[in-house]
Amino acid sequence: MHKLEIISTGESAGVILPEEVMARLGARKGDTLCLTEAAGGGYRLTMWSAAFERQMGVVEEIMEEGREVLRGMGEAHGIGSASHAPAVLYSPQRQGLDQCRRR
C-alpha cells in the first residue's frame, strides 16, 4: 500500500506518486495516467492508452444499445419498470424476443 499526498497546483489539485509506483507503472513525469473505478468501490491507476479508450467507447455504446433493446422489449410487453425488463431475456416464448434476435 502506498500513501499519496494531494497538493495544490494553482486552481487544481495534484497527487504525488512515489518513485516506486511510477517505476511499476512505467510512468515518467509528463505521462498521462488513467484512473478507473474497480469492482468493490475502489480505483485502479494505469497508464493511459488510446487503444483502451477506443475499446471503452465501444463498450459504452454496446451497453447503451442493450438498455434501449431491453426498454423496447419491456414496453412491448407492458412492463413499465426497467427492473422487470431482464426477465424478458429468459422467456424465449415471448413474441418480442424473437423479433429482437432477428435485428
Phi and psi restraints in degrees (range 20) as a CNS / XPLOR table:
assign (resid 1 and name C) (resid 2 and name N)
       (resid 2 and name CA) (resid 2 and name C) 1.0 -122.9 20.0 2
assign (resid 2 and name N) (resid 2 and name CA)
       (resid 2 and name C) (resid 3 and name N) 1.0 138.1 20.0 2
assign (resid 2 and name C) (resid 3 and name N)
       (resid 3 and name CA) (resid 3 and name C) 1.0 -91.9 20.0 2
assign (resid 3 and name N) (resid 3 and name CA)
       (resid 3 and name C) (resid 4 and name N) 1.0 125.7 20.0 2
assign (resid 3 and name C) (resid 4 and name N)
       (resid 4 and name CA) (resid 4 and name C) 1.0 -109.3 20.0 2
assign (resid 4 and name N) (resid 4 and name CA)
       (resid 4 and name C) (resid 5 and name N) 1.0 139.6 20.0 2
assign (resid 4 and name C) (resid 5 and name N)
       (resid 5 and name CA) (resid 5 and name C) 1.0 -103.5 20.0 2
assign (resid 5 and name N) (resid 5 and name CA)
       (resid 5 and name C) (resid 6 and name N) 1.0 131.6 20.0 2
assign (resid 5 and name C) (resid 6 and name N)
       (resid 6 and name CA) (resid 6 and name C) 1.0 -94.5 20.0 2
assign (resid 6 and name N) (resid 6 and name CA)
       (resid 6 and name C) (resid 7 and name N) 1.0 126.8 20.0 2
assign (resid 6 and name C) (resid 7 and name N)
       (resid 7 and name CA) (resid 7 and name C) 1.0 -120.4 20.0 2
assign (resid 7 and name N) (resid 7 and name CA)
       (resid 7 and name C) (resid 8 and name N) 1.0 158.7 20.0 2
assign (resid 7 and name C) (resid 8 and name N)
       (resid 8 and name CA) (resid 8 and name C) 1.0 -84.3 20.0 2
assign (resid 8 and name N) (resid 8 and name CA)
       (resid 8 and name C) (resid 9 and name N) 1.0 137.5 20.0 2
assign (resid 8 and name C) (resid 9 and name N)
       (resid 9 and name CA) (resid 9 and name C) 1.0 -135.1 20.0 2
assign (resid 9 and name N) (resid 9 and name CA)
       (resid 9 and name C) (resid 10 and name N) 1.0 85.2 20.0 2
assign (resid 9 and name C) (resid 10 and name N)
       (resid 10 and name CA) (resid 10 and name C) 1.0 69.8 20.0 2
assign (resid 10 and name N) (resid 10 and name CA)
       (resid 10 and name C) (resid 11 and name N) 1.0 -122.2 20.0 2
assign (resid 10 and name C) (resid 11 and name N)
       (resid 11 and name CA) (resid 11 and name C) 1.0 -88.1 20.0 2
assign (resid 11 and name N) (resid 11 and name CA)
       (resid 11 and name C) (resid 12 and name N) 1.0 -2.9 20.0 2
assign (resid 11 and name C) (resid 12 and name N)
       (resid 12 and name CA) (resid 12 and name C) 1.0 -115.0 20.0 2
assign (resid 12 and name N) (resid 12 and name CA)
       (resid 12 and name C) (resid 13 and name N) 1.0 -173.5 20.0 2
assign (resid 12 and name C) (resid 13 and name N)
       (resid 13 and name CA) (resid 13 and name C) 1.0 -128.9 20.0 2
assign (resid 13 and name N) (resid 13 and name CA)
       (resid 13 and name C) (resid 14 and name N) 1.0 154.4 20.0 2
assign (resid 13 and name C) (resid 14 and name N)
       (resid 14 and name CA) (resid 14 and name C) 1.0 -136.0 20.0 2
assign (resid 14 and name N) (resid 14 and name CA)
       (resid 14 and name C) (resid 15 and name N) 1.0 166.6 20.0 2
assign (resid 14 and name C) (resid 15 and name N)
       (resid 15 and name CA) (resid 15 and name C) 1.0 -121.2 20.0 2
assign (resid 15 and name N) (resid 15 and name CA)
       (resid 15 and name C) (resid 16 and name N) 1.0 135.6 20.0 2
assign (resid 15 and name C) (resid 16 and name N)
       (resid 16 and name CA) (resid 16 and name C) 1.0 -92.2 20.0 2
assign (resid 16 and name N) (resid 16 and name CA)
       (resid 16 and name C) (resid 17 and name N) 1.0 121.4 20.0 2
assign (resid 16 and name C) (resid 17 and name N)
       (resid 17 and name CA) (resid 17 and name C) 1.0 -98.4 20.0 2
assign (resid 17 and name N) (resid 17 and name CA)
       (resid 17 and name C) (resid 18 and name N) 1.0 130.9 20.0 2
assign (resid 17 and name C) (resid 18 and name N)
       (resid 18 and name CA) (resid 18 and name C) 1.0 -61.8 20.0 2
assign (resid 18 and name N) (resid 18 and name CA)
       (resid 18 and name C) (resid 19 and name N) 1.0 152.5 20.0 2
assign (resid 18 and name C) (resid 19 and name N)
       (resid 19 and name CA) (resid 19 and name C) 1.0 -55.7 20.0 2
assign (resid 19 and name N) (resid 19 and name CA)
       (resid 19 and name C) (resid 20 and name N) 1.0 -38.9 20.0 2
assign (resid 19 and name C) (resid 20 and name N)
       (resid 20 and name CA) (resid 20 and name C) 1.0 -61.1 20.0 2
assign (resid 20 and name N) (resid 20 and name CA)
       (resid 20 and name C) (resid 21 and name N) 1.0 -40.4 20.0 2
assign (resid 20 and name C) (resid 21 and name N)
       (resid 21 and name CA) (resid 21 and name C) 1.0 -67.3 20.0 2
assign (resid 21 and name N) (resid 21 and name CA)
       (resid 21 and name C) (resid 22 and name N) 1.0 -44.5 20.0 2
assign (resid 21 and name C) (resid 22 and name N)
       (resid 22 and name CA) (resid 22 and name C) 1.0 -61.1 20.0 2
assign (resid 22 and name N) (resid 22 and name CA)
       (resid 22 and name C) (resid 23 and name N) 1.0 -41.4 20.0 2
assign (resid 22 and name C) (resid 23 and name N)
       (resid 23 and name CA) (resid 23 and name C) 1.0 -64.2 20.0 2
assign (resid 23 and name N) (resid 23 and name CA)
       (resid 23 and name C) (resid 24 and name N) 1.0 -42.7 20.0 2
assign (resid 23 and name C) (resid 24 and name N)
       (resid 24 and name CA) (resid 24 and name C) 1.0 -66.1 20.0 2
assign (resid 24 and name N) (resid 24 and name CA)
       (resid 24 and name C) (resid 25 and name N) 1.0 -35.5 20.0 2
assign (resid 24 and name C) (resid 25 and name N)
       (resid 25 and name CA) (resid 25 and name C) 1.0 -75.3 20.0 2
assign (resid 25 and name N) (resid 25 and name CA)
       (resid 25 and name C) (resid 26 and name N) 1.0 -21.3 20.0 2
assign (resid 25 and name C) (resid 26 and name N)
       (resid 26 and name CA) (resid 26 and name C) 1.0 77.8 20.0 2
assign (resid 26 and name N) (resid 26 and name CA)
       (resid 26 and name C) (resid 27 and name N) 1.0 26.7 20.0 2
assign (resid 26 and name C) (resid 27 and name N)
       (resid 27 and name CA) (resid 27 and name C) 1.0 -98.5 20.0 2
assign (resid 27 and name N) (resid 27 and name CA)
       (resid 27 and name C) (resid 28 and name N) 1.0 151.4 20.0 2
assign (resid 27 and name C) (resid 28 and name N)
       (resid 28 and name CA) (resid 28 and name C) 1.0 -128.9 20.0 2
assign (resid 28 and name N) (resid 28 and name CA)
       (resid 28 and name C) (resid 29 and name N) 1.0 163.5 20.0 2
assign (resid 28 and name C) (resid 29 and name N)
       (resid 29 and name CA) (resid 29 and name C) 1.0 -55.9 20.0 2
assign (resid 29 and name N) (resid 29 and name CA)
       (resid 29 and name C) (resid 30 and name N) 1.0 134.1 20.0 2
assign (resid 29 and name C) (resid 30 and name N)
       (resid 30 and name CA) (resid 30 and name C) 1.0 95.8 20.0 2
assign (resid 30 and name N) (resid 30 and name CA)
       (resid 30 and name C) (resid 31 and name N) 1.0 -15.2 20.0 2
assign (resid 30 and name C) (resid 31 and name N)
       (resid 31 and name CA) (resid 31 and name C) 1.0 -70.2 20.0 2
assign (resid 31 and name N) (resid 31 and name CA)
       (resid 31 and name C) (resid 32 and name N) 1.0 162.2 20.0 2
assign (resid 31 and name C) (resid 32 and name N)
       (resid 32 and name CA) (resid 32 and name C) 1.0 -106.3 20.0 2
assign (resid 32 and name N) (resid 32 and name CA)
       (resid 32 and name C) (resid 33 and name N) 1.0 133.4 20.0 2
assign (resid 32 and name C) (resid 33 and name N)
       (resid 33 and name CA) (resid 33 and name C) 1.0 -110.7 20.0 2
assign (resid 33 and name N) (resid 33 and name CA)
       (resid 33 and name C) (resid 34 and name N) 1.0 162.4 20.0 2
assign (resid 33 and name C) (resid 34 and name N)
       (resid 34 and name CA) (resid 34 and name C) 1.0 -122.4 20.0 2
assign (resid 34 and name N) (resid 34 and name CA)
       (resid 34 and name C) (resid 35 and name N) 1.0 123.3 20.0 2
assign (resid 34 and name C) (resid 35 and name N)
       (resid 35 and name CA) (resid 35 and name C) 1.0 -107.0 20.0 2
assign (resid 35 and name N) (resid 35 and name CA)
       (resid 35 and name C) (resid 36 and name N) 1.0 114.2 20.0 2
assign (resid 35 and name C) (resid 36 and name N)
       (resid 36 and name CA) (resid 36 and name C) 1.0 -118.2 20.0 2
assign (resid 36 and name N) (resid 36 and name CA)
       (resid 36 and name C) (resid 37 and name N) 1.0 151.7 20.0 2
assign (resid 36 and name C) (resid 37 and name N)
       (resid 37 and name CA) (resid 37 and name C) 1.0 -73.6 20.0 2
assign (resid 37 and name N) (resid 37 and name CA)
       (resid 37 and name C) (resid 38 and name N) 1.0 138.3 20.0 2
assign (resid 37 and name C) (resid 38 and name N)
       (resid 38 and name CA) (resid 38 and name C) 1.0 -108.3 20.0 2
assign (resid 38 and name N) (resid 38 and name CA)
       (resid 38 and name C) (resid 39 and name N) 1.0 160.7 20.0 2
assign (resid 38 and name C) (resid 39 and name N)
       (resid 39 and name CA) (resid 39 and name C) 1.0 -59.0 20.0 2
assign (resid 39 and name N) (resid 39 and name CA)
       (resid 39 and name C) (resid 40 and name N) 1.0 142.1 20.0 2
assign (resid 39 and name C) (resid 40 and name N)
       (resid 40 and name CA) (resid 40 and name C) 1.0 90.3 20.0 2
assign (resid 40 and name N) (resid 40 and name CA)
       (resid 40 and name C) (resid 41 and name N) 1.0 4.1 20.0 2
assign (resid 40 and name C) (resid 41 and name N)
       (resid 41 and name CA) (resid 41 and name C) 1.0 92.9 20.0 2
assign (resid 41 and name N) (resid 41 and name CA)
       (resid 41 and name C) (resid 42 and name N) 1.0 1.5 20.0 2
assign (resid 41 and name C) (resid 42 and name N)
       (resid 42 and name CA) (resid 42 and name C) 1.0 -90.9 20.0 2
assign (resid 42 and name N) (resid 42 and name CA)
       (resid 42 and name C) (resid 43 and name N) 1.0 -166.8 20.0 2
assign (resid 42 and name C) (resid 43 and name N)
       (resid 43 and name CA) (resid 43 and name C) 1.0 -132.7 20.0 2
assign (resid 43 and name N) (resid 43 and name CA)
       (resid 43 and name C) (resid 44 and name N) 1.0 159.0 20.0 2
assign (resid 43 and name C) (resid 44 and name N)
       (resid 44 and name CA) (resid 44 and name C) 1.0 -129.1 20.0 2
assign (resid 44 and name N) (resid 44 and name CA)
       (resid 44 and name C) (resid 45 and name N) 1.0 130.6 20.0 2
assign (resid 44 and name C) (resid 45 and name N)
       (resid 45 and name CA) (resid 45 and name C) 1.0 -109.0 20.0 2
assign (resid 45 and name N) (resid 45 and name CA)
       (resid 45 and name C) (resid 46 and name N) 1.0 121.3 20.0 2
assign (resid 45 and name C) (resid 46 and name N)
       (resid 46 and name CA) (resid 46 and name C) 1.0 -136.9 20.0 2
assign (resid 46 and name N) (resid 46 and name CA)
       (resid 46 and name C) (resid 47 and name N) 1.0 170.6 20.0 2
assign (resid 46 and name C) (resid 47 and name N)
       (resid 47 and name CA) (resid 47 and name C) 1.0 -69.3 20.0 2
assign (resid 47 and name N) (resid 47 and name CA)
       (resid 47 and name C) (resid 48 and name N) 1.0 141.1 20.0 2
assign (resid 47 and name C) (resid 48 and name N)
       (resid 48 and name CA) (resid 48 and name C) 1.0 -71.1 20.0 2
assign (resid 48 and name N) (resid 48 and name CA)
       (resid 48 and name C) (resid 49 and name N) 1.0 140.4 20.0 2
assign (resid 48 and name C) (resid 49 and name N)
       (resid 49 and name CA) (resid 49 and name C) 1.0 -136.5 20.0 2
assign (resid 49 and name N) (resid 49 and name CA)
       (resid 49 and name C) (resid 50 and name N) 1.0 125.5 20.0 2
assign (resid 49 and name C) (resid 50 and name N)
       (resid 50 and name CA) (resid 50 and name C) 1.0 -61.7 20.0 2
assign (resid 50 and name N) (resid 50 and name CA)
       (resid 50 and name C) (resid 51 and name N) 1.0 -38.1 20.0 2
assign (resid 50 and name C) (resid 51 and name N)
       (resid 51 and name CA) (resid 51 and name C) 1.0 -64.3 20.0 2
assign (resid 51 and name N) (resid 51 and name CA)
       (resid 51 and name C) (resid 52 and name N) 1.0 -43.0 20.0 2
assign (resid 51 and name C) (resid 52 and name N)
       (resid 52 and name CA) (resid 52 and name C) 1.0 -65.0 20.0 2
assign (resid 52 and name N) (resid 52 and name CA)
       (resid 52 and name C) (resid 53 and name N) 1.0 -39.5 20.0 2
assign (resid 52 and name C) (resid 53 and name N)
       (resid 53 and name CA) (resid 53 and name C) 1.0 -62.3 20.0 2
assign (resid 53 and name N) (resid 53 and name CA)
       (resid 53 and name C) (resid 54 and name N) 1.0 -41.3 20.0 2
assign (resid 53 and name C) (resid 54 and name N)
       (resid 54 and name CA) (resid 54 and name C) 1.0 -63.2 20.0 2
assign (resid 54 and name N) (resid 54 and name CA)
       (resid 54 and name C) (resid 55 and name N) 1.0 -43.4 20.0 2
assign (resid 54 and name C) (resid 55 and name N)
       (resid 55 and name CA) (resid 55 and name C) 1.0 -61.7 20.0 2
assign (resid 55 and name N) (resid 55 and name CA)
       (resid 55 and name C) (resid 56 and name N) 1.0 -42.7 20.0 2
assign (resid 55 and name C) (resid 56 and name N)
       (resid 56 and name CA) (resid 56 and name C) 1.0 -65.8 20.0 2
assign (resid 56 and name N) (resid 56 and name CA)
       (resid 56 and name C) (resid 57 and name N) 1.0 -33.9 20.0 2
assign (resid 56 and name C) (resid 57 and name N)
       (resid 57 and name CA) (resid 57 and name C) 1.0 -62.5 20.0 2
assign (resid 57 and name N) (resid 57 and name CA)
       (resid 57 and name C) (resid 58 and name N) 1.0 -41.1 20.0 2
assign (resid 57 and name C) (resid 58 and name N)
       (resid 58 and name CA) (resid 58 and name C) 1.0 -66.0 20.0 2
assign (resid 58 and name N) (resid 58 and name CA)
       (resid 58 and name C) (resid 59 and name N) 1.0 -43.1 20.0 2
assign (resid 58 and name C) (resid 59 and name N)
       (resid 59 and name CA) (resid 59 and name C) 1.0 -59.1 20.0 2
assign (resid 59 and name N) (resid 59 and name CA)
       (resid 59 and name C) (resid 60 and name N) 1.0 -44.9 20.0 2
assign (resid 59 and name C) (resid 60 and name N)
       (resid 60 and name CA) (resid 60 and name C) 1.0 -63.7 20.0 2
assign (resid 60 and name N) (resid 60 and name CA)
       (resid 60 and name C) (resid 61 and name N) 1.0 -38.7 20.0 2
assign (resid 60 and name C) (resid 61 and name N)
       (resid 61 and name CA) (resid 61 and name C) 1.0 -63.6 20.0 2
assign (resid 61 and name N) (resid 61 and name CA)
       (resid 61 and name C) (resid 62 and name N) 1.0 -44.2 20.0 2
assign (resid 61 and name C) (resid 62 and name N)
       (resid 62 and name CA) (resid 62 and name C) 1.0 -63.2 20.0 2
assign (resid 62 and name N) (resid 62 and name CA)
       (resid 62 and name C) (resid 63 and name N) 1.0 -42.1 20.0 2
assign (resid 62 and name C) (resid 63 and name N)
       (resid 63 and name CA) (resid 63 and name C) 1.0 -63.0 20.0 2
assign (resid 63 and name N) (resid 63 and name CA)
       (resid 63 and name C) (resid 64 and name N) 1.0 -41.0 20.0 2
assign (resid 63 and name C) (resid 64 and name N)
       (resid 64 and name CA) (resid 64 and name C) 1.0 -65.1 20.0 2
assign (resid 64 and name N) (resid 64 and name CA)
       (resid 64 and name C) (resid 65 and name N) 1.0 -42.7 20.0 2
assign (resid 64 and name C) (resid 65 and name N)
       (resid 65 and name CA) (resid 65 and name C) 1.0 -61.9 20.0 2
assign (resid 65 and name N) (resid 65 and name CA)
       (resid 65 and name C) (resid 66 and name N) 1.0 -39.9 20.0 2
assign (resid 65 and name C) (resid 66 and name N)
       (resid 66 and name CA) (resid 66 and name C) 1.0 -62.2 20.0 2
assign (resid 66 and name N) (resid 66 and name CA)
       (resid 66 and name C) (resid 67 and name N) 1.0 -41.0 20.0 2
assign (resid 66 and name C) (resid 67 and name N)
       (resid 67 and name CA) (resid 67 and name C) 1.0 -62.5 20.0 2
assign (resid 67 and name N) (resid 67 and name CA)
       (resid 67 and name C) (resid 68 and name N) 1.0 -40.7 20.0 2
assign (resid 67 and name C) (resid 68 and name N)
       (resid 68 and name CA) (resid 68 and name C) 1.0 -65.2 20.0 2
assign (resid 68 and name N) (resid 68 and name CA)
       (resid 68 and name C) (resid 69 and name N) 1.0 -41.0 20.0 2
assign (resid 68 and name C) (resid 69 and name N)
       (resid 69 and name CA) (resid 69 and name C) 1.0 -62.4 20.0 2
assign (resid 69 and name N) (resid 69 and name CA)
       (resid 69 and name C) (resid 70 and name N) 1.0 -48.0 20.0 2
assign (resid 69 and name C) (resid 70 and name N)
       (resid 70 and name CA) (resid 70 and name C) 1.0 -62.1 20.0 2
assign (resid 70 and name N) (resid 70 and name CA)
       (resid 70 and name C) (resid 71 and name N) 1.0 -40.9 20.0 2
assign (resid 70 and name C) (resid 71 and name N)
       (resid 71 and name CA) (resid 71 and name C) 1.0 -61.7 20.0 2
assign (resid 71 and name N) (resid 71 and name CA)
       (resid 71 and name C) (resid 72 and name N) 1.0 -45.3 20.0 2
assign (resid 71 and name C) (resid 72 and name N)
       (resid 72 and name CA) (resid 72 and name C) 1.0 -64.4 20.0 2
assign (resid 72 and name N) (resid 72 and name CA)
       (resid 72 and name C) (resid 73 and name N) 1.0 -40.5 20.0 2
assign (resid 72 and name C) (resid 73 and name N)
       (resid 73 and name CA) (resid 73 and name C) 1.0 -64.1 20.0 2
assign (resid 73 and name N) (resid 73 and name CA)
       (resid 73 and name C) (resid 74 and name N) 1.0 -41.6 20.0 2
assign (resid 73 and name C) (resid 74 and name N)
       (resid 74 and name CA) (resid 74 and name C) 1.0 -62.8 20.0 2
assign (resid 74 and name N) (resid 74 and name CA)
       (resid 74 and name C) (resid 75 and name N) 1.0 -43.9 20.0 2
assign (resid 74 and name C) (resid 75 and name N)
       (resid 75 and name CA) (resid 75 and name C) 1.0 -64.5 20.0 2
assign (resid 75 and name N) (resid 75 and name CA)
       (resid 75 and name C) (resid 76 and name N) 1.0 -38.7 20.0 2
assign (resid 75 and name C) (resid 76 and name N)
       (resid 76 and name CA) (resid 76 and name C) 1.0 -63.6 20.0 2
assign (resid 76 and name N) (resid 76 and name CA)
       (resid 76 and name C) (resid 77 and name N) 1.0 -25.9 20.0 2
assign (resid 76 and name C) (resid 77 and name N)
       (resid 77 and name CA) (resid 77 and name C) 1.0 -107.4 20.0 2
assign (resid 77 and name N) (resid 77 and name CA)
       (resid 77 and name C) (resid 78 and name N) 1.0 13.4 20.0 2
assign (resid 77 and name C) (resid 78 and name N)
       (resid 78 and name CA) (resid 78 and name C) 1.0 71.2 20.0 2
assign (resid 78 and name N) (resid 78 and name CA)
       (resid 78 and name C) (resid 79 and name N) 1.0 24.3 20.0 2
assign (resid 78 and name C) (resid 79 and name N)
       (resid 79 and name CA) (resid 79 and name C) 1.0 -98.3 20.0 2
assign (resid 79 and name N) (resid 79 and name CA)
       (resid 79 and name C) (resid 80 and name N) 1.0 113.4 20.0 2
assign (resid 79 and name C) (resid 80 and name N)
       (resid 80 and name CA) (resid 80 and name C) 1.0 -85.8 20.0 2
assign (resid 80 and name N) (resid 80 and name CA)
       (resid 80 and name C) (resid 81 and name N) 1.0 -24.1 20.0 2
assign (resid 80 and name C) (resid 81 and name N)
       (resid 81 and name CA) (resid 81 and name C) 1.0 -96.9 20.0 2
assign (resid 81 and name N) (resid 81 and name CA)
       (resid 81 and name C) (resid 82 and name N) 1.0 133.9 20.0 2
assign (resid 81 and name C) (resid 82 and name N)
       (resid 82 and name CA) (resid 82 and name C) 1.0 -62.9 20.0 2
assign (resid 82 and name N) (resid 82 and name CA)
       (resid 82 and name C) (resid 83 and name N) 1.0 -26.4 20.0 2
assign (resid 82 and name C) (resid 83 and name N)
       (resid 83 and name CA) (resid 83 and name C) 1.0 -67.1 20.0 2
assign (resid 83 and name N) (resid 83 and name CA)
       (resid 83 and name C) (resid 84 and name N) 1.0 -21.0 20.0 2
assign (resid 83 and name C) (resid 84 and name N)
       (resid 84 and name CA) (resid 84 and name C) 1.0 -88.9 20.0 2
assign (resid 84 and name N) (resid 84 and name CA)
       (resid 84 and name C) (resid 85 and name N) 1.0 -19.1 20.0 2
assign (resid 84 and name C) (resid 85 and name N)
       (resid 85 and name CA) (resid 85 and name C) 1.0 -59.0 20.0 2
assign (resid 85 and name N) (resid 85 and name CA)
       (resid 85 and name C) (resid 86 and name N) 1.0 -41.5 20.0 2
assign (resid 85 and name C) (resid 86 and name N)
       (resid 86 and name CA) (resid 86 and name C) 1.0 -59.7 20.0 2
assign (resid 86 and name N) (resid 86 and name CA)
       (resid 86 and name C) (resid 87 and name N) 1.0 -25.9 20.0 2
assign (resid 86 and name C) (resid 87 and name N)
       (resid 87 and name CA) (resid 87 and name C) 1.0 -59.9 20.0 2
assign (resid 87 and name N) (resid 87 and name CA)
       (resid 87 and name C) (resid 88 and name N) 1.0 -29.1 20.0 2
assign (resid 87 and name C) (resid 88 and name N)
       (resid 88 and name CA) (resid 88 and name C) 1.0 -63.0 20.0 2
assign (resid 88 and name N) (resid 88 and name CA)
       (resid 88 and name C) (resid 89 and name N) 1.0 -32.7 20.0 2
assign (resid 88 and name C) (resid 89 and name N)
       (resid 89 and name CA) (resid 89 and name C) 1.0 -61.4 20.0 2
assign (resid 89 and name N) (resid 89 and name CA)
       (resid 89 and name C) (resid 90 and name N) 1.0 -27.9 20.0 2
assign (resid 89 and name C) (resid 90 and name N)
       (resid 90 and name CA) (resid 90 and name C) 1.0 -99.8 20.0 2
assign (resid 90 and name N) (resid 90 and name CA)
       (resid 90 and name C) (resid 91 and name N) 1.0 14.9 20.0 2
assign (resid 90 and name C) (resid 91 and name N)
       (resid 91 and name CA) (resid 91 and name C) 1.0 -124.2 20.0 2
assign (resid 91 and name N) (resid 91 and name CA)
       (resid 91 and name C) (resid 92 and name N) 1.0 78.2 20.0 2
assign (resid 91 and name C) (resid 92 and name N)
       (resid 92 and name CA) (resid 92 and name C) 1.0 -60.4 20.0 2
assign (resid 92 and name N) (resid 92 and name CA)
       (resid 92 and name C) (resid 93 and name N) 1.0 -21.2 20.0 2
assign (resid 92 and name C) (resid 93 and name N)
       (resid 93 and name CA) (resid 93 and name C) 1.0 -70.4 20.0 2
assign (resid 93 and name N) (resid 93 and name CA)
       (resid 93 and name C) (resid 94 and name N) 1.0 -19.6 20.0 2
assign (resid 93 and name C) (resid 94 and name N)
       (resid 94 and name CA) (resid 94 and name C) 1.0 -67.7 20.0 2
assign (resid 94 and name N) (resid 94 and name CA)
       (resid 94 and name C) (resid 95 and name N) 1.0 136.0 20.0 2
assign (resid 94 and name C) (resid 95 and name N)
       (resid 95 and name CA) (resid 95 and name C) 1.0 -57.3 20.0 2
assign (resid 95 and name N) (resid 95 and name CA)
       (resid 95 and name C) (resid 96 and name N) 1.0 -42.5 20.0 2
assign (resid 95 and name C) (resid 96 and name N)
       (resid 96 and name CA) (resid 96 and name C) 1.0 -67.0 20.0 2
assign (resid 96 and name N) (resid 96 and name CA)
       (resid 96 and name C) (resid 97 and name N) 1.0 -29.0 20.0 2
assign (resid 96 and name C) (resid 97 and name N)
       (resid 97 and name CA) (resid 97 and name C) 1.0 -65.8 20.0 2
assign (resid 97 and name N) (resid 97 and name CA)
       (resid 97 and name C) (resid 98 and name N) 1.0 -43.9 20.0 2
assign (resid 97 and name C) (resid 98 and name N)
       (resid 98 and name CA) (resid 98 and name C) 1.0 -62.1 20.0 2
assign (resid 98 and name N) (resid 98 and name CA)
       (resid 98 and name C) (resid 99 and name N) 1.0 -39.2 20.0 2
assign (resid 98 and name C) (resid 99 and name N)
       (resid 99 and name CA) (resid 99 and name C) 1.0 -64.5 20.0 2
assign (resid 99 and name N) (resid 99 and name CA)
       (resid 99 and name C) (resid 100 and name N) 1.0 -39.0 20.0 2
assign (resid 99 and name C) (resid 100 and name N)
       (resid 100 and name CA) (resid 100 and name C) 1.0 -64.9 20.0 2
assign (resid 100 and name N) (resid 100 and name CA)
       (resid 100 and name C) (resid 101 and name N) 1.0 -40.9 20.0 2
assign (resid 100 and name C) (resid 101 and name N)
       (resid 101 and name CA) (resid 101 and name C) 1.0 -65.1 20.0 2
assign (resid 101 and name N) (resid 101 and name CA)
       (resid 101 and name C) (resid 102 and name N) 1.0 -30.0 20.0 2
assign (resid 101 and name C) (resid 102 and name N)
       (resid 102 and name CA) (resid 102 and name C) 1.0 -76.9 20.0 2
assign (resid 102 and name N) (resid 102 and name CA)
       (resid 102 and name C) (resid 103 and name N) 1.0 -15.2 20.0 2
